[in-house]
């Protein structure tokens, strides 16, 4: 399982296809991602 920024999805999909063209991929939207490389927790 990976969590990536929306702008990174096409690069991730290309790499997955290169490694395993028959890979199973599911994608979903989230309300927020917090931590290193993403938003800081605002509590």
ABEGO torsion letter per residue (X at the ends): XBBBBAAAAAAAAAAAAAABAABBBBBBBBABBBEBGBBBBAX
